[in-house]
Amino acid sequence: MFKTVIIDDELNCVEVLEILIKQNFDDIEIVEKFTSSKQALQYLEQNQVDLVFLDIQMPFMTGIELLHRLGRYNFNVIFTTAYDQYAISAIKLSALDYLLKPIDEELLTHAIQKFRKLKGETNIQQQLTNLLMQYNLPTNPVQIQSGMPGNKIAVGFQDKILFYDPQEILYCQSSDNYTTIVLTNGEKIIASKTMRYFEDILTPQGFIRPHQSYIINSKYIQQYSKKDGGFLVMTDGSSIPVSRNRKEEILMMFKGEI
């Protein structure tokens, strides 16, 4: 039996994948399921498993950041993701496997057959190193522990490209197909990129998306207010709304449970 863990912040996705596995694969034993990336990390640090189904886009810690913090692992990974070209390209270059949501039963079968065939033959640690390089994350454990910053992000304009350290960014706000970037010095930049673009590149840097219109740097959260449905107050005094489906996760984050 192959000990398997499912990690996805959406409970319905966990349940659907669990049903598909139990109905079709007798040798895949689901030993744990997590909707909290922090709890999943703690479990994987203390237990040995064979296979992990890992969601990429999770609040507070992405699937890739989870592997980054884990540092070393000896289990195989199958990523699950909504269409995300940047993430998929990095996964392909790292020779890792992925499934698009909603998960197709035939493609799931193919992924598990590939896992069975390559189990024990793949250089998993090298795959991790390759993946972190694609995301410009440090591959040296010393760098990981010291929090050494990653590369700057590029923001293109009509006549130039400017580069910003992610830690200069307070939050991003969407406006149709444009995104307003608010810097810690108060400057505002309007970029002709969607929020999804910035979510993909900023989430591994400690940013979270409490609302569909905002991505914020969790480093600069000052407080959470329960008034008016709930909102976050940033260090510059800005109020960022929290959507109903993210409220519980935000509260758990402040309690240190995520």
C-alpha positions as CSV (number, residue, x, y, z in Angstrom):
1,M,0.0,0.0,0.0
2,F,1.2,3.5,-0.8
3,K,0.7,5.9,2.0
4,T,-0.9,9.0,0.5
5,V,-1.8,12.5,1.7
6,I,-4.2,15.0,0.1
7,I,-3.5,18.7,0.7
8,D,-6.0,21.3,-0.7
9,D,-7.6,24.3,1.0
10,E,-11.0,23.5,-0.7
11,L,-12.7,20.8,1.2
12,N,-14.9,19.8,-1.8
13,C,-11.7,19.2,-3.9
14,V,-10.3,17.0,-1.1
15,E,-13.5,15.0,-0.9
16,V,-13.8,14.5,-4.7
17,L,-10.2,13.3,-5.0
18,E,-10.6,11.0,-2.1
19,I,-13.7,9.4,-3.7
20,L,-12.0,8.9,-7.0
21,I,-9.0,7.3,-5.4
22,K,-11.0,4.9,-3.2
23,Q,-13.2,3.8,-6.1
24,N,-10.3,3.1,-8.5
25,F,-7.0,2.4,-6.7
26,D,-6.8,-0.4,-4.1
27,D,-3.1,0.2,-3.5
28,I,-3.4,3.9,-2.6
29,E,-4.1,4.4,1.1
30,I,-5.1,7.9,2.1
31,V,-3.6,8.3,5.6
32,E,-4.3,12.0,6.0
33,K,-6.2,15.0,4.4
34,F,-5.5,18.6,5.1
35,T,-7.1,21.9,4.2
36,S,-4.5,23.8,6.2
37,S,-1.0,24.1,4.6
38,K,0.6,24.7,8.0
39,Q,-0.9,21.5,9.6
40,A,0.1,19.6,6.5
41,L,3.7,20.9,6.8
42,Q,3.9,19.8,10.4
43,Y,2.6,16.3,9.6
44,L,5.1,15.8,6.7
45,E,8.0,16.9,8.9
46,Q,7.1,14.1,11.3
47,N,5.8,11.3,9.1
48,Q,6.9,9.3,6.1
49,V,4.6,8.9,3.2
50,D,4.9,7.7,-0.4
51,L,2.7,10.2,-2.4
52,V,1.3,13.7,-1.8
53,F,-1.5,15.3,-3.9
54,L,-0.7,19.0,-3.4
55,D,-2.7,22.0,-4.4
56,I,-0.6,24.9,-5.7
57,Q,-2.8,27.9,-4.9
58,M,-3.5,27.9,-1.1
59,P,-3.8,30.9,1.2
60,F,-0.9,31.8,3.5
61,M,1.4,29.1,2.1
62,T,1.3,27.8,-1.5
63,G,2.0,24.1,-2.3
64,I,5.4,25.1,-3.7
65,E,6.2,27.2,-0.6
66,L,5.3,24.2,1.5
67,L,7.9,22.1,-0.2
68,H,10.3,25.0,0.0
69,R,9.9,25.2,3.8
70,L,10.1,21.4,4.1
71,G,13.5,21.5,2.5
72,R,14.0,17.8,1.9
73,Y,11.4,15.1,1.2
74,N,11.4,11.6,-0.2
75,F,7.8,11.3,-1.3
76,N,6.5,11.7,-4.8
77,V,4.3,14.8,-5.6
78,I,1.3,15.2,-7.9
79,F,0.2,18.8,-8.0
80,T,-3.4,19.7,-8.4
81,T,-4.2,23.2,-9.8
82,A,-6.7,25.3,-11.7
83,Y,-5.2,26.5,-15.0
84,D,-2.0,28.3,-14.1
85,Q,0.5,28.5,-16.9
86,Y,3.3,29.9,-14.8
87,A,3.1,27.1,-12.3
88,I,2.5,24.4,-14.9
89,S,5.6,25.5,-16.8
90,A,7.7,25.3,-13.7
91,I,6.3,21.9,-12.8
92,K,7.0,20.5,-16.3
93,L,10.6,21.8,-16.3
94,S,11.1,20.1,-13.0
95,A,9.8,16.8,-14.3
96,L,7.1,16.7,-11.7
97,D,3.5,15.7,-12.4
98,Y,0.3,17.7,-12.2
99,L,-3.5,17.4,-12.6
100,L,-5.8,20.2,-13.7
101,K,-9.0,20.9,-11.7
102,P,-11.6,19.6,-12.0
103,I,-9.7,16.4,-11.9
104,D,-10.4,14.0,-14.8
105,E,-10.5,10.3,-13.8
106,E,-8.6,9.1,-16.8
107,L,-5.8,11.6,-16.2
108,L,-5.7,10.7,-12.5
109,T,-5.3,7.0,-13.5
110,H,-2.4,8.0,-15.9
111,A,-0.7,10.0,-13.1
112,I,-0.9,7.2,-10.6
113,Q,0.4,4.7,-13.1
114,K,3.3,6.9,-13.7
115,F,3.9,7.2,-10.0
116,R,3.9,3.4,-9.6
117,K,6.3,3.0,-12.5
118,L,8.8,5.7,-11.3
119,K,8.5,5.1,-7.5
120,G,12.1,4.7,-6.2
121,E,13.7,5.5,-9.6
122,T,13.2,9.3,-9.6
123,N,15.7,11.7,-8.0
124,I,13.1,13.5,-6.0
125,Q,15.4,16.0,-4.3
126,Q,16.8,17.1,-7.7
127,Q,13.2,17.7,-8.8
128,L,12.6,19.9,-5.7
129,T,15.8,21.9,-6.5
130,N,14.7,22.4,-10.1
131,L,11.2,23.6,-9.1
132,L,12.6,26.1,-6.6
133,M,14.9,27.5,-9.2
134,Q,12.0,28.0,-11.6
135,Y,10.3,30.0,-8.8
136,N,13.5,32.0,-8.0
137,L,13.4,30.5,-4.4
138,P,16.6,29.7,-2.6
139,T,17.6,26.1,-2.8
140,N,20.2,26.2,-0.1
141,P,18.8,25.3,3.4
142,V,20.9,28.1,4.9
143,Q,19.2,30.6,2.6
144,I,15.8,29.1,3.4
145,Q,16.3,29.5,7.2
146,S,17.7,33.0,7.0
147,G,14.8,34.3,4.8
148,M,17.1,35.6,2.1
149,P,14.9,37.6,-0.3
150,G,14.1,36.3,-3.8
151,N,14.4,38.2,-7.1
152,K,12.6,41.4,-7.8
153,I,9.4,41.3,-9.9
154,A,9.1,43.1,-13.2
155,V,6.3,45.6,-14.0
156,G,6.1,46.6,-17.6
157,F,4.9,50.0,-18.8
158,Q,4.5,51.4,-22.3
159,D,8.1,52.7,-22.6
160,K,9.9,50.9,-19.8
161,I,10.1,48.0,-17.3
162,L,10.6,48.8,-13.6
163,F,11.7,46.2,-11.0
164,Y,10.4,46.1,-7.4
165,D,11.4,44.1,-4.4
166,P,8.2,42.3,-3.2
167,Q,8.7,43.6,0.3
168,E,8.3,47.2,-1.1
169,I,4.7,46.2,-2.0
170,L,2.0,46.9,0.6
171,Y,-0.9,45.5,-1.4
172,C,-2.4,45.2,-4.9
173,Q,-5.9,46.1,-5.9
174,S,-7.7,45.0,-9.1
175,S,-9.5,47.3,-11.5
176,D,-10.9,45.4,-14.5
177,N,-7.8,44.1,-16.5
178,Y,-5.5,46.5,-14.6
179,T,-3.9,46.2,-11.2
180,T,-3.0,49.1,-8.9
181,I,0.2,48.4,-6.8
182,V,0.5,50.3,-3.6
183,L,4.0,50.6,-2.3
184,T,5.1,51.0,1.3
185,N,6.3,54.6,0.6
186,G,2.8,55.5,-0.6
187,E,3.5,55.5,-4.3
188,K,0.8,53.9,-6.5
189,I,1.6,52.1,-9.8
190,I,-1.0,51.0,-12.3
191,A,0.1,47.9,-14.2
192,S,-1.6,46.4,-17.3
193,K,-1.6,42.9,-15.7
194,T,-4.5,41.0,-14.0
195,M,-4.6,40.1,-10.3
196,R,-4.1,36.5,-11.3
197,Y,-0.7,37.4,-12.7
198,F,0.5,39.1,-9.5
199,E,-1.1,36.4,-7.3
200,D,1.0,33.7,-9.1
201,I,4.3,35.6,-8.5
202,L,3.6,37.1,-5.1
203,T,2.0,34.3,-3.2
204,P,5.3,32.5,-2.8
205,Q,6.6,35.7,-1.3
206,G,4.2,35.8,1.7
207,F,1.3,37.5,0.1
208,I,-2.3,36.4,0.6
209,R,-5.6,37.1,-1.1
210,P,-8.3,37.9,1.5
211,H,-10.7,39.2,-1.2
212,Q,-11.0,38.8,-5.0
213,S,-10.0,42.4,-5.5
214,Y,-7.0,42.5,-3.2
215,I,-3.6,40.8,-2.7
216,I,-1.8,41.9,0.4
217,N,1.6,41.6,2.0
218,S,0.9,39.7,5.2
219,K,4.0,41.3,6.7
220,Y,2.2,44.6,6.9
221,I,-1.1,43.5,8.5
222,Q,-1.7,45.6,11.6
223,Q,-5.0,44.3,12.8
224,Y,-8.2,42.4,12.0
225,S,-11.5,44.2,12.6
226,K,-14.7,42.3,13.0
227,K,-16.8,45.4,12.1
228,D,-18.7,45.7,8.8
229,G,-18.3,42.0,7.9
230,G,-14.6,42.0,8.7
231,F,-11.6,43.8,7.3
232,L,-7.8,44.0,7.7
233,V,-6.0,47.2,8.6
234,M,-2.6,47.7,7.0
235,T,0.3,49.6,8.5
236,D,-0.5,52.6,6.4
237,G,-4.1,52.7,7.7
238,S,-5.7,51.2,4.6
239,S,-8.8,49.0,5.2
240,I,-8.8,45.7,3.1
241,P,-12.1,43.8,3.0
242,V,-12.2,40.1,3.8
243,S,-14.6,38.0,1.8
244,R,-17.0,35.7,3.6
245,N,-15.2,32.5,2.3
246,R,-11.8,33.7,3.5
247,K,-12.9,35.0,7.0
248,E,-12.3,31.7,8.9
249,E,-8.9,31.3,7.3
250,I,-7.9,34.8,8.3
251,L,-9.0,34.3,11.9
252,M,-7.1,31.0,12.0
253,M,-4.0,32.8,10.7
254,F,-4.2,35.3,13.6
255,K,-4.6,32.5,16.0
256,G,-1.5,30.9,14.6
257,E,-3.3,27.8,13.4
258,I,-2.3,28.2,9.7
